[in-house]
Amino acid sequence: MTSRRNFLGFSGMGAVLSSVASNSAEANSFVNPQKNITSTELGYNPVRTPNGWTLPYTEKEGVKEFHLIAEEIEHEFAPGSTAKCWGYNGSTPGPTIEAVEGDRVRILVTNSLNEHTTMHWHGLILPSGMDGVGGLSQPQIAPGETFAYEFDLKQNGTHMYHPHADEMTQMALGMMGMFIIHPKEPEPIDRDYCLLTHNWAMHPGTSRPAPSVMVDFNLWSFNSKVFPAIESIVARTGERVRIRIGNLSMWNHPIHLHGTSFNVTGSDGGRWPQSAWRSESTEIVGVGQTRDIEFVATPGDWAFHCHMSHHTMNAMGHDIPNPTGVNMRGLEGKIRDHLPGFIAMGENGMAEHQQHIDVGHHPGPANTLPMMTGSGPYGPIEMGGMFTLVKVRDDIAPNDFSDPGWYNPPANTIAKKISSNPNYGNPPRKPS
């Protein structure tokens, strides 16, 4: 039988841990790509993770050392819904790791959970013993232990990290993050964003996601947030914007951008040759895949979302009938005798759901978000879940990512009411 001690010797991990220990007392300042170093010094334009952050690192004898800690956290999906989740370094998703092709990296992983874990570097080319599949390529990381992963980055592209131990539970509770490897030569990108898609089963009135659900999820998220809590993607008119999308959910997502077409330019295999680019307005990002899209920013407020309609909703009662077209008047009181608190909804469609919520007539269960929410300059947006906005303005400074507010369209460029007559214009209908 291979012991833990022998395994570390066989894989070279013992030497890594020895090196880590010998350097542990050194006074090394963290390098934070988002704050204390310029893109010229870094050699790349740092990625921005909406609602998230980038993991600082230290330089030790030519090795970039990062430190992740797996732990239980308190996470807010949006105001009104907070849950006990699992993540890294205080957040879900965990912090984005950024490095450059050719770098040697050492990533310390400390386990502060009450069960074992591992770390898999999704899509990376590395030695088998660093691949992070518990029981297959390494022993499990027991509670309280720290493991060191060390390898050279042999590629560039958009990658992810997540456990390969009790995977269904740990990923369902939020353990995942993005791993961005920049090419040696800088790319012509003005703004670089990354979004990680995920799904959650937050049963009404509960405070923990249910990890045993397979398909019946009721929260769909970008970077573990749901609309309207997802930060907007901000750009200046004419800038080249890249959005990197990773999918560690249990469903495929057709990601759609309004207002412009984009080029699909890369994946975890790196930036593709331009001859392989495709012009699209919707791109399916499959489970376990990453996709990079690039476009030139056009002024306006543009919706950016999954085109699965129920993925742009918050907590839905999937087994509750939608009584569109059914006259519910007179039935509400009788049903309430058996189901206290019942309120009829949906007789003329589901748009009235948000109206009931907004005026306080239809309170939901505790710690449960309304299905449709968010308000814009012209009224309810009626969205939730995997939905955000791309906000482009002419006067945004190059490094300004703050929300510019609502778009003020030029005169005569907004749809407007010209009649209140339902028969206005006598529209043609299909001949009988």
C-alpha positions in Angstrom: 0.0 0.0 0.0 1.2 3.5 -0.8 1.4 5.6 2.3 0.8 9.4 2.4 4.6 9.9 3.1 5.6 7.6 0.2 3.1 9.3 -2.1 4.6 12.7 -1.4 8.0 11.4 -2.2 7.0 9.8 -5.4 5.2 12.9 -6.7 7.9 15.3 -5.7 5.5 17.0 -3.3 7.9 16.5 -0.4 10.5 18.8 -2.0 7.8 21.4 -2.7 6.6 21.4 0.9 10.2 21.6 2.2 10.7 24.7 -0.1 7.5 26.2 1.2 8.5 25.7 4.8 12.0 27.2 4.3 10.5 30.3 2.8 7.5 30.7 5.2 9.4 33.2 7.5 10.4 35.5 4.6 8.9 38.9 4.6 7.2 38.9 1.1 4.7 41.6 0.1 1.7 40.5 -1.8 1.4 41.5 -5.4 -2.2 42.5 -6.1 -2.8 42.8 -9.9 -5.9 44.9 -9.2 -4.3 47.6 -7.0 -0.5 47.9 -6.6 1.0 47.2 -9.9 0.5 48.5 -13.4 -0.5 46.5 -16.5 2.9 47.4 -18.0 4.7 45.9 -15.0 2.4 42.8 -15.1 2.8 42.3 -18.8 -1.0 41.9 -19.2 -4.3 43.7 -18.7 -5.8 42.3 -15.5 -9.1 40.6 -15.6 -12.1 42.1 -13.8 -14.4 39.7 -11.9 -17.8 41.4 -11.4 -18.8 41.0 -7.7 -15.5 39.2 -7.2 -11.8 39.7 -6.8 -8.3 38.6 -7.9 -6.1 36.6 -5.6 -2.8 38.4 -4.6 0.4 36.4 -4.8 4.0 36.5 -3.5 7.2 36.0 -5.5 9.5 33.4 -4.0 12.7 32.5 -5.9 11.0 32.9 -9.2 7.8 31.1 -8.3 4.4 32.9 -8.0 2.9 31.6 -4.8 -0.9 31.8 -4.2 -2.9 30.6 -1.2 -6.4 29.3 -1.2 -8.4 28.3 1.8 -11.6 26.2 1.6 -14.1 27.3 4.2 -17.7 27.8 5.0 -18.9 31.3 4.3 -22.0 33.5 4.6 -23.0 34.5 1.1 -25.6 36.9 -0.2 -27.1 36.1 -3.6 -29.0 39.4 -3.6 -30.5 41.6 -0.9 -33.1 39.4 0.8 -31.4 36.0 0.4 -28.4 35.0 2.4 -27.1 31.4 2.7 -24.4 29.2 4.3 -22.2 28.2 1.4 -18.8 26.8 0.9 -16.1 28.7 -1.0 -12.5 30.0 -0.9 -10.9 32.8 1.0 -14.3 34.2 2.2 -16.2 34.1 -1.1 -18.0 32.1 -3.8 -16.8 31.9 -6.4 -13.3 31.9 -5.0 -10.9 34.6 -6.0 -9.7 34.7 -9.6 -6.2 33.4 -10.1 -4.2 35.3 -12.8 -0.7 34.4 -14.1 1.2 34.3 -17.4 2.1 31.5 -19.8 5.5 30.2 -18.8 5.2 31.1 -15.1 5.9 28.6 -12.4 3.2 28.7 -9.8 2.8 27.2 -6.4 -0.7 27.1 -5.0 -1.2 26.3 -1.3 -4.6 24.8 -0.5 -5.7 24.8 3.1 -8.8 22.8 4.1 -10.9 24.5 6.8 -13.9 22.4 6.1 -15.0 19.5 8.3 -14.6 17.0 5.5 -11.7 16.2 3.1 -11.3 18.0 -0.2 -8.8 18.4 -3.2 -8.2 20.9 -5.9 -8.5 20.2 -9.6 -7.1 22.7 -12.1 -9.8 22.4 -14.8 -8.3 22.4 -18.4 -4.7 22.8 -17.3 -1.8 20.7 -18.8 0.2 19.6 -15.8 1.8 16.5 -14.1 -0.7 13.8 -13.1 0.1 14.2 -9.4 -0.9 17.8 -9.5 -4.3 17.1 -11.2 -6.2 17.0 -7.9 -8.4 13.9 -8.3 -8.7 12.5 -4.7 -7.7 8.8 -4.4 -6.5 8.7 -8.0 -3.7 11.2 -8.3 -3.3 12.3 -4.7 -4.5 11.6 -1.2 -7.4 13.7 0.0 -6.6 16.9 1.9 -7.9 16.2 5.4 -9.5 18.9 7.6 -6.8 21.2 8.9 -4.2 20.2 6.3 -2.5 22.3 3.7 -1.3 20.8 0.4 1.0 22.5 -2.1 0.5 22.2 -5.9 3.4 23.4 -8.0 3.7 23.3 -11.8 4.7 25.3 -14.9 2.0 27.0 -16.9 2.4 25.5 -20.4 -0.6 27.2 -22.1 -2.8 30.3 -22.0 -6.6 30.8 -21.9 -9.6 30.8 -19.7 -9.7 28.0 -17.1 -11.4 27.1 -13.8 -10.7 25.4 -10.5 -12.9 23.2 -8.3 -12.7 20.2 -6.0 -12.5 16.6 -7.2 -13.7 15.2 -3.8 -17.3 14.9 -2.8 -17.8 16.9 -5.9 -21.5 17.0 -6.0 -21.8 18.5 -2.5 -18.8 20.8 -2.6 -19.5 22.3 -6.0 -23.2 22.6 -5.3 -22.3 24.7 -2.2 -20.1 27.1 -4.2 -16.6 25.8 -4.3 -15.2 26.9 -7.7 -13.3 29.8 -9.2 -11.6 31.1 -12.4 -8.0 30.6 -13.4 -6.8 33.0 -16.2 -3.5 32.4 -17.9 -2.4 35.3 -20.0 -0.2 34.8 -23.1 3.4 36.0 -23.1 2.6 38.6 -25.7 -0.1 41.1 -24.6 -3.4 41.0 -26.5 -5.3 44.0 -27.9 -8.1 44.0 -25.3 -9.1 47.2 -23.5 -11.4 45.6 -20.9 -11.3 42.0 -19.8 -14.1 40.4 -17.7 -14.8 36.9 -16.4 -18.1 35.4 -15.3 -18.6 31.9 -13.8 -22.1 30.4 -14.3 -23.6 28.3 -11.6 -27.0 27.0 -10.3 -28.4 26.7 -6.8 -31.3 24.9 -5.1 -32.4 27.3 -2.4 -35.7 25.9 -1.2 -38.1 28.5 0.1 -37.5 29.5 3.6 -34.2 27.7 3.9 -30.6 29.0 4.5 -28.5 26.4 2.8 -28.4 25.3 -0.8 -29.5 21.7 -1.3 -26.6 19.7 -2.8 -28.7 16.7 -3.8 -30.8 18.4 -6.5 -29.9 17.4 -10.0 -32.0 19.5 -12.4 -34.7 21.4 -10.4 -32.7 24.5 -9.5 -34.3 27.8 -8.7 -31.3 30.3 -8.7 -29.1 30.8 -11.7 -26.1 33.0 -11.2 -23.2 34.9 -12.6 -20.3 34.8 -10.1 -22.7 33.5 -7.5 -25.0 36.5 -7.7 -28.4 36.9 -9.2 -30.0 39.9 -10.9 -30.4 42.7 -9.8 -27.3 42.2 -7.6 -24.9 41.3 -10.5 -22.5 44.2 -11.3 -22.8 45.7 -14.7 -20.1 45.3 -17.4 -18.9 48.8 -18.0 -17.0 50.1 -21.1 -16.2 53.2 -23.1 -17.6 53.6 -26.6 -15.2 52.0 -29.1 -13.3 49.9 -26.6 -12.6 46.2 -27.4 -14.2 44.2 -24.6 -13.6 40.5 -23.8 -16.0 38.5 -21.6 -14.7 35.1 -20.5 -17.5 32.8 -19.5 -17.0 29.5 -17.5 -19.7 27.0 -16.8 -19.5 24.9 -13.7 -23.3 24.5 -13.4 -25.4 21.5 -14.2 -26.9 22.9 -17.4 -25.8 24.4 -20.7 -26.2 28.2 -21.2 -26.9 30.0 -24.5 -25.4 33.3 -23.5 -26.9 36.2 -25.5 -25.8 39.8 -25.8 -28.2 42.5 -27.0 -27.3 45.4 -29.4 -24.3 44.0 -31.2 -22.8 40.8 -32.5 -19.6 39.4 -31.0 -16.8 37.2 -32.1 -16.2 33.9 -30.3 -12.5 34.0 -30.0 -11.2 31.5 -27.5 -11.7 28.9 -24.7 -9.6 26.9 -22.3 -7.5 26.2 -25.3 -6.4 29.8 -25.5 -7.2 32.5 -28.0 -8.1 30.9 -31.3 -6.5 31.9 -34.7 -8.7 34.6 -36.2 -9.6 32.3 -39.0 -11.5 30.2 -36.4 -13.5 33.1 -34.9 -17.3 33.0 -35.3 -19.6 36.0 -35.4 -22.6 35.3 -33.1 -25.1 37.0 -30.9 -25.7 33.9 -28.8 -23.1 31.3 -27.8 -23.8 28.0 -26.0 -21.4 27.5 -23.1 -21.6 23.8 -22.3 -21.1 22.2 -18.8 -17.4 22.2 -18.0 -16.6 24.5 -20.9 -15.2 28.1 -21.2 -15.8 30.5 -24.0 -14.3 33.9 -24.7 -16.4 36.5 -26.6 -15.1 39.9 -27.9 -16.9 42.9 -29.2 -16.5 46.6 -29.8 -18.5 48.6 -27.3 -21.6 50.4 -28.6 -23.3 53.2 -26.5 -26.4 52.1 -24.5 -27.6 49.8 -21.8 -27.6 46.3 -23.2 -29.0 43.1 -21.7 -26.6 40.2 -21.3 -28.1 36.9 -20.1 -28.7 33.2 -20.6 -31.4 32.7 -23.1 -33.0 29.8 -21.2 -36.0 31.7 -20.0 -36.2 30.1 -16.6 -32.5 30.8 -16.0 -33.4 34.5 -15.9 -35.8 34.0 -13.0 -35.2 33.8 -9.3 -36.9 31.3 -6.9 -39.6 29.6 -8.9 -42.3 27.2 -7.7 -41.8 24.8 -10.5 -44.7 22.6 -9.4 -47.2 25.4 -8.9 -49.6 25.8 -11.9 -49.6 29.0 -14.0 -53.4 29.7 -14.3 -53.1 32.0 -17.4 -56.6 32.3 -18.9 -58.4 30.9 -15.9 -60.9 33.1 -14.1 -59.8 32.8 -10.5 -62.3 35.2 -9.0 -64.4 33.6 -6.3 -62.0 30.7 -5.9 -59.3 32.5 -3.9 -61.2 32.6 -0.7 -62.2 28.9 -0.9 -58.6 27.8 -1.7 -57.3 30.0 1.2 -59.6 27.9 3.6 -57.3 25.0 2.8 -54.0 26.9 2.0 -53.7 29.9 4.3 -51.9 32.8 2.7 -52.8 31.7 -0.9 -53.0 34.5 -3.4 -54.2 33.9 -6.9 -51.7 35.1 -9.5 -51.2 34.7 -13.2 -54.7 35.0 -14.6 -53.5 37.2 -17.4 -49.8 36.1 -17.5 -47.0 36.3 -14.9 -46.1 40.0 -15.3 -48.4 40.8 -12.4 -46.2 38.7 -10.1 -43.7 41.6 -9.8 -46.6 44.1 -9.3 -47.9 42.1 -6.3 -44.4 42.0 -4.9 -43.7 45.7 -5.4 -46.9 46.8 -3.6 -46.5 44.4 -0.8 -49.5 42.2 -1.6 -47.6 39.0 -2.1 -44.9 38.4 0.5 -42.8 35.4 -0.2 -41.2 32.9 2.3 -38.4 34.1 4.5 -34.9 34.3 2.8 -36.4 33.8 -0.6 -36.1 36.1 -3.5 -39.0 37.2 -5.8 -39.1 35.4 -9.1 -39.0 38.6 -11.2 -37.3 41.7 -9.9 -35.3 44.7 -10.8 -36.4 48.2 -11.9 -35.1 50.3 -14.8 -35.8 53.9 -15.9 -39.0 52.9 -17.6 -40.5 50.4 -15.0 -40.0 46.8 -13.9 -37.3 44.9 -15.8 -39.0 41.6 -14.8 -35.8 39.5 -14.7 -33.7 37.6 -12.2 -31.0 35.0 -12.1 -28.4 34.9 -14.9 -29.0 38.4 -16.2 -26.9 41.6 -16.1 -26.2 44.7 -18.2 -23.5 45.9 -20.5 -23.3 49.7 -20.0 -21.4 51.6 -22.6 -20.8 55.4 -22.5 -18.8 57.9 -24.5 -17.2 59.6 -21.5 -16.0 56.7 -19.3 -12.4 56.9 -18.3 -10.1 54.1 -19.3 -9.8 52.5 -15.9 -13.2 53.5 -14.5 -15.5 50.5 -13.8 -18.1 52.4 -11.7 -21.7 52.1 -12.7 -22.6 55.1 -14.9 -26.3 55.0 -14.1 -29.0 54.7 -16.8 -28.5 55.5 -20.4 -29.9 58.7 -21.7 -30.7 57.9 -25.4 -30.4 60.6 -28.1 -33.7 62.3 -29.2 -36.0 60.2 -31.4 -34.1 56.9 -30.7 -36.5 55.4 -28.2 -39.7 53.5 -28.9 -42.8 55.5 -27.8 -46.6 55.1 -27.5 -48.5 56.4 -30.5 -52.0 55.1 -29.6 -54.1 53.5 -26.8 -56.6 52.0 -29.2 -56.2 48.1 -29.3 -57.4 48.1 -32.9 -55.2 50.9 -34.1 -54.1 50.6 -37.7 -56.3 47.5 -38.4 -53.4 45.1 -38.4 -53.7 42.3 -41.0 -54.4 38.8 -39.7 -53.9 35.3 -41.2 -56.6 34.7 -43.9 -59.2 32.1 -42.8 
